[in-house]
């Protein structure tokens, strides 16, 4: 974990402290979770692979539905 200094308006700080306390969290955890919601979290390898595989399929067949031969594919 890294420490970060954040500057904010006094009124905003007070509201953030109240919201964190209401959620039963430290202000640090509250802010970290808010940032994570905004920027997202890194994907695991499995999540990245599932997202990739869920994408559109590439049509590699010709107009007759025939796939290219190996030699044609690597030309």
N, CA, C and O atoms as CSV, one atom per row, in Angstrom:
chain,resi,resn,atom,element,x,y,z
A,1,UNK,N,N,0.836,-1.180,0.000
A,1,UNK,CA,C,0.000,0.000,0.000
A,1,UNK,C,C,0.882,1.246,0.000
A,1,UNK,O,O,1.959,1.268,0.597
A,2,UNK,N,N,0.406,2.263,-0.675
A,2,UNK,CA,C,1.096,3.544,-0.726
A,2,UNK,C,C,0.252,4.595,-0.026
A,2,UNK,O,O,-0.978,4.551,-0.072
A,3,UNK,N,N,0.912,5.527,0.615
A,3,UNK,CA,C,0.222,6.662,1.218
A,3,UNK,C,C,0.055,7.756,0.176
A,3,UNK,O,O,0.947,7.992,-0.638
A,4,UNK,N,N,-1.098,8.425,0.207
A,4,UNK,CA,C,-1.403,9.492,-0.738
A,4,UNK,C,C,-1.955,10.671,0.050
A,4,UNK,O,O,-2.772,10.493,0.953
A,5,UNK,N,N,-1.513,11.858,-0.289
A,5,UNK,CA,C,-2.056,13.061,0.330
A,5,UNK,C,C,-3.119,13.634,-0.582
A,5,UNK,O,O,-2.877,13.851,-1.769
A,6,UNK,N,N,-4.303,13.881,-0.026
A,6,UNK,CA,C,-5.416,14.414,-0.799
A,6,UNK,C,C,-5.846,15.727,-0.171
A,6,UNK,O,O,-6.008,15.818,1.046
A,7,UNK,N,N,-6.028,16.730,-0.991
A,7,UNK,CA,C,-6.485,18.029,-0.517
A,7,UNK,C,C,-7.941,18.206,-0.924
A,7,UNK,O,O,-8.303,18.002,-2.083
A,8,UNK,N,N,-8.781,18.592,0.057
A,8,UNK,CA,C,-10.188,18.812,-0.250
A,8,UNK,C,C,-10.760,19.875,0.669
A,8,UNK,O,O,-10.190,20.196,1.712
A,9,UNK,N,N,-11.868,20.398,0.269
A,9,UNK,CA,C,-12.585,21.400,1.039
A,9,UNK,C,C,-12.966,20.823,2.405
A,9,UNK,O,O,-13.280,19.637,2.514
A,10,UNK,N,N,-12.940,21.654,3.436
A,10,UNK,CA,C,-13.238,21.225,4.809
A,10,UNK,C,C,-14.644,20.623,4.915
A,10,UNK,O,O,-14.839,19.622,5.604
A,11,UNK,N,N,-15.617,21.226,4.238
A,11,UNK,CA,C,-16.988,20.714,4.289
A,11,UNK,C,C,-17.078,19.334,3.627
A,11,UNK,O,O,-17.776,18.451,4.127
A,12,UNK,N,N,-16.382,19.150,2.520
A,12,UNK,CA,C,-16.367,17.855,1.846
A,12,UNK,C,C,-15.708,16.804,2.727
A,12,UNK,O,O,-16.186,15.673,2.816
A,13,UNK,N,N,-14.619,17.173,3.373
A,13,UNK,CA,C,-13.936,16.258,4.287
A,13,UNK,C,C,-14.873,15.804,5.399
A,13,UNK,O,O,-14.908,14.622,5.741
A,14,UNK,N,N,-15.621,16.726,5.954
A,14,UNK,CA,C,-16.545,16.379,7.035
A,14,UNK,C,C,-17.631,15.415,6.543
A,14,UNK,O,O,-17.970,14.454,7.233
A,15,UNK,N,N,-18.176,15.677,5.347
A,15,UNK,CA,C,-19.194,14.778,4.794
A,15,UNK,C,C,-18.621,13.399,4.500
A,15,UNK,O,O,-19.289,12.383,4.696
A,16,UNK,N,N,-17.372,13.373,4.026
A,16,UNK,CA,C,-16.717,12.093,3.739
A,16,UNK,C,C,-16.495,11.305,5.028
A,16,UNK,O,O,-16.695,10.090,5.052
A,17,UNK,N,N,-16.085,11.980,6.090
A,17,UNK,CA,C,-15.894,11.300,7.379
A,17,UNK,C,C,-17.199,10.709,7.893
A,17,UNK,O,O,-17.224,9.584,8.391
A,18,UNK,N,N,-18.273,11.464,7.773
A,18,UNK,CA,C,-19.577,10.986,8.230
A,18,UNK,C,C,-20.017,9.778,7.396
A,18,UNK,O,O,-20.496,8.784,7.941
A,19,UNK,N,N,-19.852,9.868,6.087
A,19,UNK,CA,C,-20.246,8.758,5.206
A,19,UNK,C,C,-19.411,7.511,5.504
A,19,UNK,O,O,-19.946,6.403,5.532
A,20,UNK,N,N,-18.111,7.680,5.726
A,20,UNK,CA,C,-17.244,6.548,6.052
A,20,UNK,C,C,-17.668,5.914,7.368
A,20,UNK,O,O,-17.739,4.690,7.477
A,21,UNK,N,N,-17.948,6.736,8.359
A,21,UNK,CA,C,-18.383,6.220,9.659
A,21,UNK,C,C,-19.715,5.486,9.538
A,21,UNK,O,O,-19.918,4.449,10.169
A,22,UNK,N,N,-20.606,6.019,8.736
A,22,UNK,CA,C,-21.909,5.394,8.521
A,22,UNK,C,C,-21.738,4.002,7.896
A,22,UNK,O,O,-22.499,3.083,8.196
A,23,UNK,N,N,-20.731,3.859,7.023
A,23,UNK,CA,C,-20.445,2.568,6.376
A,23,UNK,C,C,-19.559,1.675,7.235
A,23,UNK,O,O,-19.284,0.532,6.869
A,24,UNK,N,N,-19.104,2.206,8.400
A,24,UNK,CA,C,-18.235,1.424,9.272
A,24,UNK,C,C,-16.843,1.234,8.718
A,24,UNK,O,O,-16.211,0.202,8.941
A,25,UNK,N,N,-16.363,2.238,7.989
A,25,UNK,CA,C,-15.052,2.163,7.335
A,25,UNK,C,C,-14.189,3.320,7.780
A,25,UNK,O,O,-14.683,4.353,8.231
A,26,UNK,N,N,-12.891,3.127,7.644
A,26,UNK,CA,C,-11.981,4.248,7.852
A,26,UNK,C,C,-12.123,5.198,6.669
A,26,UNK,O,O,-12.589,4.802,5.601
A,27,UNK,N,N,-11.726,6.435,6.860
A,27,UNK,CA,C,-11.782,7.398,5.761
A,27,UNK,C,C,-10.881,6.938,4.618
A,27,UNK,O,O,-11.224,7.098,3.447
A,28,UNK,N,N,-9.737,6.369,4.959
A,28,UNK,CA,C,-8.810,5.874,3.943
A,28,UNK,C,C,-9.460,4.783,3.092
A,28,UNK,O,O,-9.380,4.835,1.865
A,29,UNK,N,N,-10.098,3.802,3.718
A,29,UNK,CA,C,-10.764,2.715,2.998
A,29,UNK,C,C,-11.918,3.259,2.174
A,29,UNK,O,O,-12.129,2.829,1.040
A,30,UNK,N,N,-12.669,4.204,2.735
A,30,UNK,CA,C,-13.801,4.810,2.047
A,30,UNK,C,C,-13.346,5.498,0.753
A,30,UNK,O,O,-13.950,5.316,-0.304
A,31,UNK,N,N,-12.280,6.283,0.853
A,31,UNK,CA,C,-11.762,6.999,-0.324
A,31,UNK,C,C,-11.201,6.004,-1.339
A,31,UNK,O,O,-11.431,6.147,-2.540
A,32,UNK,N,N,-10.464,4.994,-0.862
A,32,UNK,CA,C,-9.890,3.998,-1.776
A,32,UNK,C,C,-10.988,3.274,-2.551
A,32,UNK,O,O,-10.845,3.047,-3.752
A,33,UNK,N,N,-12.070,2.914,-1.888
A,33,UNK,CA,C,-13.169,2.236,-2.567
A,33,UNK,C,C,-13.872,3.160,-3.559
A,33,UNK,O,O,-14.302,2.718,-4.624
A,34,UNK,N,N,-13.987,4.429,-3.212
A,34,UNK,CA,C,-14.602,5.394,-4.130
A,34,UNK,C,C,-13.753,5.534,-5.398
A,34,UNK,O,O,-14.291,5.592,-6.503
A,35,UNK,N,N,-12.452,5.586,-5.240
A,35,UNK,CA,C,-11.556,5.687,-6.395
A,35,UNK,C,C,-11.640,4.399,-7.228
A,35,UNK,O,O,-11.687,4.453,-8.457
A,36,UNK,N,N,-11.658,3.251,-6.555
A,36,UNK,CA,C,-11.747,1.977,-7.269
A,36,UNK,C,C,-13.036,1.885,-8.074
A,36,UNK,O,O,-13.025,1.368,-9.191
A,37,UNK,N,N,-14.142,2.373,-7.532
A,37,UNK,CA,C,-15.402,2.376,-8.271
A,37,UNK,C,C,-15.298,3.243,-9.513
A,37,UNK,O,O,-15.876,2.932,-10.555
A,38,UNK,N,N,-14.564,4.322,-9.391
A,38,UNK,CA,C,-14.446,5.270,-10.513
A,38,UNK,C,C,-13.527,4.755,-11.618
A,38,UNK,O,O,-13.851,4.876,-12.800
A,39,UNK,N,N,-12.382,4.181,-11.240
A,39,UNK,CA,C,-11.391,3.764,-12.238
A,39,UNK,C,C,-11.406,2.267,-12.491
A,39,UNK,O,O,-10.763,1.787,-13.424
A,40,UNK,N,N,-12.133,1.528,-11.668
A,40,UNK,CA,C,-12.180,0.079,-11.850
A,40,UNK,C,C,-11.003,-0.591,-11.190
A,40,UNK,O,O,-10.080,0.060,-10.700
A,41,UNK,N,N,-11.054,-1.899,-11.190
A,41,UNK,CA,C,-9.957,-2.676,-10.634
A,41,UNK,C,C,-9.333,-3.477,-11.760
A,41,UNK,O,O,-9.982,-3.718,-12.778
A,42,UNK,N,N,-8.097,-3.892,-11.600
A,42,UNK,CA,C,-7.475,-4.682,-12.664
A,42,UNK,C,C,-8.201,-6.017,-12.839
A,42,UNK,O,O,-8.685,-6.605,-11.872
A,43,UNK,N,N,-8.268,-6.475,-14.063
A,43,UNK,CA,C,-8.894,-7.757,-14.340
A,43,UNK,C,C,-7.940,-8.890,-13.995
A,43,UNK,O,O,-6.727,-8.763,-14.164
A,44,UNK,N,N,-8.487,-9.992,-13.514
A,44,UNK,CA,C,-7.667,-11.184,-13.357
A,44,UNK,C,C,-7.418,-11.745,-14.748
A,44,UNK,O,O,-8.086,-11.348,-15.703
A,45,UNK,N,N,-6.469,-12.659,-14.874
A,45,UNK,CA,C,-6.213,-13.264,-16.179
A,45,UNK,C,C,-7.455,-13.966,-16.705
A,45,UNK,O,O,-7.757,-13.900,-17.896
A,46,UNK,N,N,-8.172,-14.637,-15.817
A,46,UNK,CA,C,-9.385,-15.340,-16.240
A,46,UNK,C,C,-10.446,-14.366,-16.741
A,46,UNK,O,O,-11.084,-14.610,-17.766
A,47,UNK,N,N,-10.636,-13.255,-16.013
A,47,UNK,CA,C,-11.624,-12.258,-16.440
A,47,UNK,C,C,-11.244,-11.662,-17.789
A,47,UNK,O,O,-12.106,-11.457,-18.644
A,48,UNK,N,N,-9.956,-11.381,-17.981
A,48,UNK,CA,C,-9.499,-10.812,-19.248
A,48,UNK,C,C,-9.728,-11.795,-20.391
A,48,UNK,O,O,-10.175,-11.400,-21.468
A,49,UNK,N,N,-9.425,-13.071,-20.163
A,49,UNK,CA,C,-9.634,-14.085,-21.195
A,49,UNK,C,C,-11.115,-14.245,-21.511
A,49,UNK,O,O,-11.492,-14.333,-22.680
A,50,UNK,N,N,-11.964,-14.282,-20.476
A,50,UNK,CA,C,-13.408,-14.402,-20.705
A,50,UNK,C,C,-13.945,-13.207,-21.477
A,50,UNK,O,O,-14.797,-13.365,-22.352
A,51,UNK,N,N,-13.455,-12.015,-21.163
A,51,UNK,CA,C,-13.901,-10.815,-21.886
A,51,UNK,C,C,-13.472,-10.885,-23.347
A,51,UNK,O,O,-14.238,-10.530,-24.244
A,52,UNK,N,N,-12.242,-11.345,-23.582
A,52,UNK,CA,C,-11.740,-11.475,-24.946
A,52,UNK,C,C,-12.566,-12.494,-25.733
A,52,UNK,O,O,-12.975,-12.233,-26.864
A,53,UNK,N,N,-12.805,-13.654,-25.121
A,53,UNK,CA,C,-13.540,-14.715,-25.813
A,53,UNK,C,C,-15.007,-14.371,-26.027
A,53,UNK,O,O,-15.646,-14.929,-26.919
A,54,UNK,N,N,-15.541,-13.475,-25.236
A,54,UNK,CA,C,-16.936,-13.074,-25.388
A,54,UNK,C,C,-17.128,-12.062,-26.510
A,54,UNK,O,O,-18.258,-11.732,-26.871
A,55,UNK,N,N,-16.034,-11.575,-27.055
A,55,UNK,CA,C,-16.108,-10.571,-28.109
A,55,UNK,C,C,-16.615,-11.160,-29.416
A,55,UNK,O,O,-16.906,-12.353,-29.494
A,56,UNK,N,N,-16.719,-10.330,-30.431
A,56,UNK,CA,C,-17.233,-10.810,-31.715
A,56,UNK,C,C,-16.280,-11.829,-32.341
A,56,UNK,O,O,-15.060,-11.715,-32.224
A,57,UNK,N,N,-16.862,-12.823,-33.003
A,57,UNK,CA,C,-16.057,-13.838,-33.671
A,57,UNK,C,C,-15.510,-13.281,-34.983
A,57,UNK,O,O,-16.144,-12.455,-35.640
A,58,UNK,N,N,-14.332,-13.747,-35.344
A,58,UNK,CA,C,-13.737,-13.361,-36.615
A,58,UNK,C,C,-14.148,-14.389,-37.662
A,58,UNK,O,O,-13.940,-15.586,-37.464
A,59,UNK,N,N,-14.718,-13.948,-38.754
A,59,UNK,CA,C,-15.103,-14.850,-39.824
A,59,UNK,C,C,-13.902,-15.045,-40.739
A,59,UNK,O,O,-13.512,-14.128,-41.462
A,60,UNK,N,N,-13.320,-16.230,-40.709
A,60,UNK,CA,C,-12.136,-16.518,-41.520
A,60,UNK,C,C,-12.463,-17.352,-42.744
A,60,UNK,O,O,-11.557,-17.757,-43.473
A,61,UNK,N,N,-13.729,-17.615,-42.980
A,61,UNK,CA,C,-14.104,-18.447,-44.113
A,61,UNK,C,C,-14.340,-17.586,-45.345
A,61,UNK,O,O,-14.629,-16.393,-45.255
A,62,UNK,N,N,-14.206,-18.235,-46.506
A,62,UNK,CA,C,-14.478,-17.524,-47.751
A,62,UNK,C,C,-15.969,-17.579,-48.058
A,62,UNK,O,O,-16.757,-18.038,-47.232
A,63,UNK,N,N,-16.357,-17.115,-49.241
A,63,UNK,CA,C,-17.782,-17.056,-49.582
A,63,UNK,C,C,-18.425,-18.441,-49.678
A,63,UNK,O,O,-19.650,-18.556,-49.642
A,64,UNK,N,N,-17.610,-19.490,-49.799
A,64,UNK,CA,C,-18.129,-20.859,-49.851
A,64,UNK,C,C,-18.109,-21.533,-48.477
A,64,UNK,O,O,-18.440,-22.713,-48.361
A,65,UNK,N,N,-17.727,-20.797,-47.448
A,65,UNK,CA,C,-17.670,-21.354,-46.102
A,65,UNK,C,C,-16.422,-22.165,-45.823
A,65,UNK,O,O,-16.352,-22.871,-44.817
A,66,UNK,N,N,-15.432,-22.072,-46.704
A,66,UNK,CA,C,-14.198,-22.846,-46.562
A,66,UNK,C,C,-13.144,-22.010,-45.841
A,66,UNK,O,O,-12.922,-20.846,-46.175
A,67,UNK,N,N,-12.505,-22.616,-44.854
A,67,UNK,CA,C,-11.429,-21.942,-44.118
A,67,UNK,C,C,-10.163,-21.966,-44.989
A,67,UNK,O,O,-9.983,-22.876,-45.799
A,68,UNK,N,N,-9.296,-20.972,-44.821
A,68,UNK,CA,C,-8.057,-20.949,-45.605
A,68,UNK,C,C,-7.124,-22.081,-45.197
A,68,UNK,O,O,-7.106,-22.510,-44.043
A,69,UNK,N,N,-6.359,-22.551,-46.161
A,69,UNK,CA,C,-5.329,-23.553,-45.875
A,69,UNK,C,C,-4.230,-22.889,-45.046
A,69,UNK,O,O,-4.116,-21.663,-45.024
A,70,UNK,N,N,-3.440,-23.687,-44.379
A,70,UNK,CA,C,-2.376,-23.157,-43.525
A,70,UNK,C,C,-1.462,-22.213,-44.307
A,70,UNK,O,O,-1.137,-21.124,-43.833
A,71,UNK,N,N,-1.049,-22.633,-45.505
A,71,UNK,CA,C,-0.147,-21.801,-46.302
A,71,UNK,C,C,-0.789,-20.474,-46.685
A,71,UNK,O,O,-0.111,-19.446,-46.716
A,72,UNK,N,N,-2.086,-20.484,-46.977
A,72,UNK,CA,C,-2.789,-19.253,-47.323
A,72,UNK,C,C,-2.897,-18.330,-46.103
A,72,UNK,O,O,-2.797,-17.108,-46.210
A,73,UNK,N,N,-3.099,-18.945,-44.966
A,73,UNK,CA,C,-3.266,-18.185,-43.746
A,73,UNK,C,C,-2.011,-17.411,-43.377
A,73,UNK,O,O,-2.102,-16.292,-42.874
A,74,UNK,N,N,-0.840,-17.991,-43.621
A,74,UNK,CA,C,0.428,-17.357,-43.229
A,74,UNK,C,C,1.112,-16.633,-44.374
A,74,UNK,O,O,2.299,-16.324,-44.268
A,75,UNK,N,N,0.412,-16.350,-45.466
A,75,UNK,CA,C,1.003,-15.577,-46.583
A,75,UNK,C,C,1.154,-14.132,-46.228
A,75,UNK,O,O,1.630,-13.343,-47.044
